Amino acid sequence: RLRPPSEHTISHRQPAPRCVPSVYVAMSIVRGVALVVALVGGRVGASLLEDIAAAMGPSGNAYSLASVAGLPRIAAGLAPILPSLPRSEGGRLEGPAVRYALYHFFVREFGWRINGLDPMGAAWNSSSPAEVAALKRMPPAVLQLLASRLDRDGLNELDLAVLAWTLRYLIQDESDSRLRVAYDMLELSTDAPVPKERAELALDLHMASHVAAADLAKTPAEKMMKVYANIDKIYPAWNDTLDFIHSAFSAEVADPAAVSMSFEQNLRVLSNITERYGLWQDSECRNMKAMLLPWEDQGSGRVHLTDFYRASLSGKWQFSETVDLLRQLGALDESVPSSPRVIIANYLLSYSNCVGSTIYNDLCCLSECEALMAHVERQVAASSAEPEALMDIVVALASSTVPAGRELGAVLQQRLRSVAAQHGGVVPIYGRLFAQWMHHAYPRECPYPHVVGATQQITPAHYLRQGDGLRVASAEEMKVVVERPERKDHPQETLPWDSQEELLAPPSPRAPIGFAVLHLGTSAVAMGLLMASLLGVTVRRRRSAAKPAVAPQIFV
C-alpha cells in the first residue's frame, strides 16, 4: 500500500448447543478448585509470570503491574483457539502449537506479523517460540527459562497467555522507546511537560518512522526529518493516518485550553494507537479488495493477471508487483499455465501490503478468514470434528461475500469427506487440508495454503532497510502482459487442490462434547483465578523489593 517512489520500486451443522450434563459442570468446578490450590501455591501460570518478572530485575515490577490489566484481554483472545490445539501426552502445548497459537492471536487481534512467529512459508517447527526477536529485549535468563520449559514439558494454557502478554508488553515497550528517541530528535524533555504541538509532532514523527520502516535510533535526525517531510509521497493515506493519530491525541488532552503535555500522557496516547491502529488501517485493505472484486474470475477469488495489471494501468497503482514477486509471495495461481491469476486473499495478506514495520513486527491487513476460523473453533471446541458437523457450521456462517444458508456443492462436500477419510473419520481443523477446504468455501476471504517451502514471504522492511523497494512491474512490462492473448474459457472448477496434509502434531483421539465443555470451563475458571492472583503476585514483589495417511502427511 506504499506508493512506488519510482517506476521500478515500491516501499511498501454443528448441532445447536446441547444441554451439558450436570456431571460435567460438577467436574469442571472440582477441577477449578484444584487449580485454586495450584495458583495460590504459585505452580500454575503465575509461576511463569513471577519467574519472568524476577529475571527482569527492577523493571519486573512494572511488568507485573501492567499484566493485571493486560493479561485478561490476552486470555480472552486466546480462548477460542486453545481447544483446537494438539497436545502432548501430558496435555501440554509443545513448540509448534505454541507458535501457531501466538501467531494467529496477534494476527487476529492486532494485524501484527511478529518476527519469529510468522513461518514465512516454512514449517511451524522450523524455529522455537523462544527465538522470537522481541524476546531478545529480555535478560538471557528469561530466554533460557522459556527455552527450557518449551523443550522439556511444553506450556500449559496459562503459561501460553503469559508468554503472549510478555510479547505484547515488549512490543509496546519498544514502541515507547522510539517515542523517547523522537523526543530527543526534537530536543524535547521527557521529564517535564512540553508544548502540546511539539508533543504531537513527536508522535507524528514516531508514526512516520513506523510507516517508513526506519530505525529511529540509528537514523540521523536530519535524514529522518526529510523522510517525515516526504512521507505522504510514498504513503498516500498519510493524511488519514494523521487524522487518526490526532484524534487519539485530542482524546487524551481533554482540556482544549491545555497548552502542554507530559511524556507519560503521550505514552498513553501511543498505547491507545497501538491497540486500535490495526483495525483502523484495515479499512484500506477492504478498499483494495473492493477494487479487485469487479475483476474476479467466476467467483473463484482470483483475478486474471491481465486484469490485475489492467487495473493498475487504469490508475489503481497498488496492483503493480512483478510476476516473480507475486509468485514468491504465494499470490499467483498458475494451475492453468496459459492463464495465471492473482489470488485475492493471498495478495491482500502478503507482505507487499503491510504498512508499518519495526524490528519486531510488521502491521498488515487483517485476515477475514481468522474471524471465520475463530467461529469454527468456538463451535467445535476440539482439535478435530466430523465432516458433516463442519459443513453444518460453514453453511450457517456468513462472510463479507458469502451468505449464510447456502448449499455446498457436491465437490466441496466430497473433498471434506475425503480429508476425514485420511484421519479416521474426522477432520483436524488445524491441518493444511482443512485450511485448503476453507479457501474453497470462502475463496475471497481465506488464503490458499501453499505447502511448506513453496513460498517465501518478504517483508517491506527487508528492502527498505537496504535502500531498495519491493519489486514492481514497469508500465511497459504490464502492457506486455495485458496485450498477450489469454485463454479465459477454462472450466469453472479450477481451484487447485493438493492432497498433501500438514499437521502440527499427530491427531489425538477426539473427545466427547462433555469433555470439550469441561475443558473450556476449566480454562475459564483457571484464567479468572490467575487474574485474581496477579495483584497479590505484584504486591509480594513490590514488598520484597523495598495415524497412516492415504495421502502424503507431514508434521510441521
Order of alpha helices (4+ residues) and beta strands (2+ residues): beta-alpha-alpha-alpha-alpha-beta-alpha-alpha-beta-alpha-alpha-alpha-alpha-beta-alpha-beta-alpha-alpha-beta-beta-alpha-beta-alpha-beta-alpha-alpha-beta-alpha-alpha-beta-alpha-beta-alpha-beta
